[in-house]
């Protein structure tokens, strides 16, 4: 891949900004208080790259002029991400709204439970023509990123994703896409057939694809092993799927994903794999003591993209993604609290030994 050496933006994400209500280990039916995390599959990558890896990133998203919008915008600024907003006025009653994600952390044998309120979501109203891509990218852009969550919101968001990708390509940027298949979202948008048709049309414009086994099978219809099977950490099985992606989508130069074996909500085995222009790479396997698993995949994507943008070898980029994703699961919330030094130390074989 030919990655530009410089640009006003190292990465621009296009996606929906949301706020997640998190009652910790208490299920919502018994919750009395919640933390508020600002999130979004696409935003998380930009936020992680800015805050941990010190890159110049931006987010193109919908924003509503009411207190929840103000809260979200403040967190975007705090993470160091440059906003490019399509503004919507709130009517004081029905919206449009910034989406709410409800997600407890689960514990032990009790899995986390995730559900949404995306009713009258401003991001779903976004459409092609809403952003002046030429102006946004005028100073140069090295990487453009979007994902399957945003693409599932309406009939118009995939058209906007493709428009943004084509503009980024014209500006010389690498284009990445995280399949992030969410069955609940696609179910209300037309189901599996619509999902696969939509995602395939988007991925035709993509250089770097991120997705786990379920994403690849359900999102793109790529044949593979049962998602509930016992081979979660078997890289040879996954490389077989990656090879199929490459054959069916020859424009895709890189396919990468995390591998995770879940023993309990708080104990996972964690690894990652990448197919990079015909060569295969496998990250180490480590055991995670998970505090909050939400955002781990976005943490991996951010670290992996950072490595490629920074000129690291494919092997080292994969390790950086693996290390950052692992560390992110040790923090509450969806975005990073790690530093690049911490990530590099873990990627190079660091441990949990106390730092004095």
N, C-alpha and C positions, 0 to 999 in steps of 0.2 A: 504494500500500500504506500501511496505517496502522501505523507502527512505534511502539511504546510509547517514551516519552521516557526512562524509567528503570526499573530493576528490580534486585533483588539479584543476578541473573544476567543479563549481557548475552546470553550464549549457553549453551545446554546441548546437548551432543552425546550421542547414544546409539550405542554401537558396541563393537567388540572391540578390546582392547589386545593388541598382539603385540610380539615382539622380532625384529628383523631381523639376521641374521648377514651381514656384508659383508666379503669378502676383498679388496676394492678391485678392481684391474684383473686380478687373478689368478683364473682359473676355479676352481671348487670342486674339481675333480678333481686340481688341483695346489696347492691352498691349504694353508698351514701355520699361518695365524693369521687372525683375523677381528675386526673391530670389532662392537660390539653397539649397534644403534639401537633405541629404543623408538618404536613407530609404531602405525598403525591409521588407515584412511582418515577415520574420523569423529573420532578423537582429534586427528589432525594439525591439523584446522581449529581446534579449541578451543585447542590448544597454541600455534599461530601467533598467534591473536587475543590470548591472554594475554601471551605473551612479547614479541612484536614490537609489537602494537598496544595493549597495556596495558588490555585489557578484562577484565571479570570473567566467567570461563567455568567450566564444569563438565563432567564426563564421567560418564555412567551406564554401568557396565561390569561384567563378571565379574572377580573377583580370586581367586587361589588362594594358600593359605598355605604357600608353599615359596620357596626362594631366588630363583627366577626371578620369582615374583610380587613379592618384596621389591624386586628390581632395578627392575622396571617401575614399581612404586608410587613409588619414590624419584625416578625420572625425571619422573613425572607431577607430583609436588610441585615439582621443580626448574623445570618450565615454568610454574608458577603456576596450575595447573588444579585446581579443587576436585573431589575424587573422591566419587562415590556408588556404592559397590560392593555387589554381591551376592557374598558370600563363599562359597568352596568349600574343603573340606578335601582335601588331597592324600594319597593312600594310601601314598606312598613308593615306588611301583612303576609303576602304570599311570596315575595322574593323579587327577582331571582336570588338564589342562595349560593353560598359556598358550601360544598358538600360536607357531610359529617360521616365519619367512619367510627363505628363502635367496635372496640376490640379489647377484651380482657386478655391477660397474660397466661391464663391457665396455670396449672401446676401439677407436676408429677404425672399421674395417669390421666389427669383431666386436661384435655386439649384446649388451646385458645379458641374462642368463638368470635367470629367476625361477621358483622352485618352493617348495612349502610342506610343513610337517608340522603339520596341523591335527587330528591324530588325538586323539580324546577331549578336544576343546577345551572349556574351561569356558564360553566365550561361546555356544557352540552349544546349551547347556542352558538358556539364559535363555528365559523365557516371560512371557506376559502375567500380571500380578499380582506380579512379582518386585520392582517398585519402587513406593514410595509417592509417586506423582507429586504428589499434593496437598501433601504435606509438602515435597518437593523444590522445588516452585514457589511455596510459600507467600509468599515475600518478593518475588515478581514475577519474570517471565522475559520477555525481549524477543524471543528467537529460539531456535528448536529445530532441530537438524540431525541427520540420519542419512544412511545411504548403502547402496548396493547390495551392498557386500562383506559387511557384517553380515547383510543380508537373505538372503544366499545360504547361510548357515551351516547352517540347519536349517528344519524346518517351523514351529517355534515363534517364531523370531526375527522374521519379518515381522509376526506378530500383535502382538508386543511393540512394534515400530516404529509400527504403526498406533495402538495404545493410547497410546503416548507422544505421538504427533502430535495425537491428539484431546484429550488433557489439556492440551497446550500451546496448542492453539486456544482451549480453554475459558478459559485464563489470559490470552488476548489476544496470544499470541506469533505471529510470522511463522514459518512452517515451510519448511525447505529440505531438499532431498534430492539427493545426488550419485549418479547412476546407477552410476558406477564398475563397469561391466560387466567381470567376470572370467570368461572362458569355462571355465577350469579348475575354478573353484569351482562354477559352475552345472552343469557336466557331471556332477558327483557328486550334485547335488541335483535331478535330473530333466530337465536339458537345456534347450534353448532355449524350448520351449513353456511349461515351468514358470516359467522366468525371466520371460518376457513377461507371463504371467498374474499372477504375484506382484508384479512391479514396477508393473504398471498399477493393481493394487488399492491399492498404497501411494501412487502418484503422484496418485491422486484426492484425497488429503488435503494436497497440497503447493501452496505459493504460489510458491516459487523453485526452479527445476530447473537442475542443473548436469550437463553431460554432453558428451562429444565425439561425433564422427560415429558411431563404432562403438557407443558407449553407446546413442545414440538409435535406431540401426537394429536392433541385436541385442537391446537391453534392452527397448525399447518397440515394436519392429516398425514403426517409422516409415520409410517409403520414402525413399531418398536415393541419392547417388552411391556408387560403389564405394569402400570404405574405402581400398583400395590405389591409388586413382586419382591423377591428377596435380593435382587441384584443392584440395589441403589448405588453402591460404591464401585461397581464393576465398570471400569473405564472402557473396556473392549466393547461392551454392549452399547455404551453411549456413543463411542466413535462410529459404530455402525449406523446409528441414526444421523450423526453429523455428516457422514459420507452421503447419505440419501439427500440431505438438505443441499449439499453442494451440487449433486447431480441434477436435482430438480430446479435449483436456483443458482445458476452458474455465476451470477453477479456477486454472490456472497463470498467474501474472501476469508472471513473469520467467523467461527461459531464457538461460543464459550458458554459454560454453565457451571453452576455449583452442583455438587453431589452431596446428598445429606441422608444419613440413616438415622431415623428418629427412634430412640429407645424409650424416651419419655419426653414430656414437654420441656424438661430442663436438662436433658442429657442427649446430645446428638454427636454422631460421628460426621466429620465435615471434610470435604475435599473439593476439588474443582478440576475441570478439564478444558482444553482448548484445541481446536483444529484451526491451524493458521496456514493458509495457502498450501495445503497438502501435507503439512507436518503436524504431528500430534504431541501434546504436552499434558502431563498429569502433575497436579500439585500434591504436596504431602497430605496425609490424613491426620487429623487431630481430633481430640474429644473436647466438645464444648460443654461448659456449664452455663446454660442459657438463662439470661434474665428476661429478655424481650426479643423474640425472633423476628418481629416485624422490621423490615428494612434490610435484612441480612443480604438478600440477593442484590438490592440496589447498592449496598456497600461493596459487594464483590465487583459489580459492574464499574463502579467509580474507580476502584483501585486498579482494575485491569485497563480501563481507558487511560488513566493517569500514566501507567507504565508505557503504553504505546505512544501517547503524546510526548512523553519525556524521553523517547528514544531507547527505552530499555529493550532487551531481548524479549522474545515472546515468552520464554520460560520465566524470566524475572517478572514480566508484566502479570502473568498468571499467578505467581506467588504473591505479588502485591495485592491483587484482587482477593485471593484466598485469605490472606492475612487480615485485610481490612474488613472483609465480610465477617470473619470470625470475631474480631474485636467488637464490631458493631453490636453483635448479639449480647455483649456483656454490659451494654448501656441501656437505660430506659429510653423509649422513644424511637423514632424512625430514622433519624439522621445522626451523623457521627459526633463523637466526643473525643476521638483519637487524634493524635498528631502524626504527621508523616514520619517523624523519627521513631515513634512507637510502632507504626506499621512496618517500617523497614527492619527494625530490630526483630520483630516477630517473624517476618518473612525469611529472615536469615537464620532462624533457629532459636530465637529468644524464648524465655520461659516466664512463668508467673512469679519468679523469685522477686522479693521485695526490692524496690529501687530506693536507695538511700543517697 
